[in-house]
Structures are given as C-alpha cells and as structure tokens.
Amino acid sequence: MKKQRVVRGVPVEEGSGNVYADLGYAGSASMLVKAELTAKISEIVQQRALTQADAAKILGLTQPKVSALLKGRFRGISEHRLLECLTRLGRDVHIVIKPASRSRAHGRLVLSVA
C-alpha cells in the first residue's frame, strides 16, 4: 500500500520513484529507462554546447528528431538507439545481467548513470 500523509491539509501520496508507473502506463520500467537515457543525452549535448544540427550529425538522427528528443519526446526511438547515441557522444555503456533477488520472482530493469 502506498504511503499517504497530509501536508497543509492536502492529502499527499508518496510516489514509487517511477512517474510512469504511478500514472498507470504499461511498460513503465522501459519508459523510465528511456527518459533517463534521454536526459543524459540532453545533458551531454548541453555540456558540449552543440547545436541541434551538430548533434543530429553526431547522433545519426534528423534535426527534428533531435529537437523532439531534447524536449523529452522519445517515443519512436528504441532503447538500443538511445544507447547508440550515448556511444556516439563518447560514452561507454555497460550492460550487466545478474540473477534477481530471491525476494522477487521477476527481474527488474534499472539504469545507473555515472
């Protein structure tokens, strides 16, 4: 059960840490990973002061697709493609597969950004 509390007379429900799950979206774990990958791509593009056109050339995307991506619109772009964008931006990507905790019947998808 989700924790609830009252702040200044308003009931507040504690989130799960995944806004997509809290809103009831199917595939919420994947959506959260894509959002985190997109945020990292955006951060790198900003740090490098790349124009959208320059970023598009590096990422192998069209400028309108880069514009959408930088605005957090990642539908239509696969997780694999986002990972490839990060490698094109000079980042190493490591994927680790390990057994799930004994307390869970299924594994989970978690992204750690260094």
Buried (B, 14 or more C-beta within 10 A) or exposed (E): EEEEEEEEEEEEEEEEEBEBBBEEBEEBBBBBBBBBBBEBBBEBBEEEEBEBEBBBBBBEBEBEBBBBBBEEEBEEBEBEBBBBBBEBBEBEEEEEEEEEEEEEEEEEEEEEEE
